[in-house]
């Protein structure tokens, strides 16, 4: 459980500490007062990344060199640990530094050591992109879930992504006559080694979610097809000429996709807005149960002003999954407070534009 969180020079916050409830914390306030910024900070402590910043420096308060988010987490047997993420634009006091620094218990650690201590699931209206958006949105959905449950997956994904960049640069060099095709052999082997594990783990996740949906009265029609782009010696050989022409690797996990269906219909193409929201809710519920199964911990659920987007049936499903979990929910409509009466003890955090 996240007991308290402090934001220093983070987005619109100069120095603010929030004590969170053990059940539902409702963050109330009008638009642009920092409700989503608070959720982003909590998510940063759990996943080590932002869910919306394209560049790290966007998280730093304007005019400041660095910002920090510090959280106090209660573990099993009431042990506590402090998690902290420091963000900056790459230069602090004239010195070039890493744009992010992760601390666990006050000690500098790798991102991999922070992720998984505080499992989080985020649900916001923009998540409809999970169904209707580009394939990279769905790959990120799988990856951000899997790195919270497996340091091994994080290791293989990181090595694959780094190797992919090196291989793509090498393809350009070969095309320009600065290297030979034989120099691809090492990177081909590295990508195959790590890519196969990434894809096997993704497939296991999709199988878990499909099994979960099939046993749900509400989501029984939802199904995911894993559109896998296998990376093998034969496929790399098949596409070698096209890759050299483009300077880009054409097969592998970075080309994977998920096709999210209702029955046989691809919801990205044929689904109504309501059906797409239903499928996103199914994915988020699946994310909760997968995280809890793999980590043996209850997740911290972050809900960013979602209730205006849901019909009554799906509101009730969200309220159901809130039970027994720590939840931080934002709303601009204080009328939403009555929704949470039966969920558990409620703590209200009011934000103003002051």
Protein Blocks (a to p, Z undefined) as FASTA:
>chain_A
ZZbdcdehiajbfbdcddddfkbccdeddehiopmmmmmmmmmmmnopafkbfbfklmpc
ghiabdcdddddddehhiacdddddddehiaghiacdfbdcdeehiacdfklmgojlgcd
dddfklmmmmmmcfklmmmmmmmmmmmmomklmmmmmmmmmmmmmmmmmmmmmmnopacf
klmmmmmmmmmmmmmmmmmmmmmmmmmmmmmmmmpmklmmpccddddddddfklmmmmmm
mmmmnopafbdjklgccdddehjacfklmpcfklmmmmmmmmmmmmmmmmmmmnopacdd
ddehkllmpcfklmmmmmmmmgopacddddfbfklmmmmmmnoccddddddfZZ
